[in-house]
Amino acid sequence: MGFFSNLWNGIKNGVSNVWNGIKNTATGVWNAIKKPISYIPIVGEKIVNGVETVGNAINEGAKGVGHLVSGNLAGAIESGKNAYNGVKEGVNKLSNLKKGGIVKTHEMVAGTHPYVMLDGMPKAVSFQR
């Protein structure tokens, strides 16, 4: 029994080390680009919020796998639900970038004036030189 126990602990430690390496690399990259993205008016903050929500959900899913491996089925189920809901929430935050409230540029209204769509309504734009 000692051989299989040692083998299992070695597998768990190896997977844990790989996961921590991936997580630390992704966290380092995200921390490097998060601040410049957050400076983009309106959209940047939403991107940061959505990505961080999805990242937290992925981490919760990894905890669920850890619970499952250690035999804690109730903890695995709870973490799985939290991970699913977190990913769903994060994706919704990111997909809301396409919906009303974000300015979309268009070429012309009635062929004479440039305009933008703001909350679903065209707004004329004038340019100064």
Secondary structure, 3 states (H helix, E strand, C coil): CHHHHHHHHHHHHHHHHHHHHHHHHHHHHHHHHHHHHHCCCCHHHHHHHHHHHHHHHHHHHHHHHHHHHCCCHHHHHHHHHHHHHHHHHHHHHHHHHHCCCCCEEEEEECCCEEEEEECCEEEECCCCC
